[in-house]
Amino acid sequence: MKSKIPQIVTERLALRLFQESDAEIVAKLCNNYNIYKNTIYIPYPYTIQHAKDWIKDHYKKFVTDQSYELAITDKETGDVYGAIALSNKRAFNNGEIAYWVGEPYWGKGYATEATKAMLDFAFINKGYHKVFARYFSSNIASGRVMEKVGMKQEGILREHIIKEGQYIDLIYYGVLRDEYLKSKN
């Protein structure tokens, strides 16, 4: 039996572990070319089996502090809007945040709200020294999320990823614990 893992609750959202029953909605949201073209690891087309395979190890990774992959859900209805993840690089006391939001929910501030909550979790609950994130240069909206939560651009890995036969720049952002906590006061 899995122990109860608390949710991270914000003004509008509840971030919680994915459940196998979420696989259908994850597949529906991720089976979208616009999600695929802006992410490194999400395949297209995306099937329910892809979702099940992705979800199956989340609990184990969470309780062993390897990574925290959470559903971004509506606090009231429980509807799944997307996902947010935080890796745990213990040797360096840092981690990477990554997120996606289903296209029907774009432009509503959910990624920003979820990212702030995950930064709180990383710095306050887990004591990380730094959190970083990266986005494709073509995905300006993701870069705006990073800026809104207080991250600063740290560098560009030029033509670092190949997607659909095209080389794409990866833009890295980061924030240190002291910077983030100071910005909250």
C-alpha positions, 0 to 999 in steps of 0.5 A: 500500500502506498503511503499518503503523499501530500499535495502541493496546493496553490491558489487554483491548483493542486499538484499531485502524483499521477495515477494510472487512471490519469493515463487517458487524459495524459495521452489526450493532452500529449498527443498534440503536435504543438506539445511534441515540437516544444519538448525533448522527450514526449513522442508523437503520436502519443498513446495511452501506453506511453502515458502508462509507461511514463506514470508507472515509476513516479511513486517510487522516484518520489519516495526515494527522492530521485524526482518529483513528477506531478500532475498539474490539476484544478484544485476544485475539479481535479481536472488534469491540465499538465505536468511538472517535474523536478529532478534531484541531483543530490551530488550538486544539491540542485535540480531541473524543473520541466513542465508541459501544459495541455494546449486547451489550458495555455495562456492561463498562468498554470505553468507559472503558478505550478513552477512557483509552487515547485520552486517553493518545494525545492528550496523550502522543503528540500533545501536545494541550492539551485534550480534550473530549467531549459527551453527550445528557443522557439518556445518563447512562452516557456521562457516567459514562465521562467522569467516570471518566477525569478529565473535568470538566463544563464546561457544558450547551448547553440544548435544543441538538439535536433528535432525533425531534422532541424538543430534547435538552441536550448536556452538555460535559466536558473535561480539560486535559493537565496535569490528566490527566497529574497524575491518572495519577501 
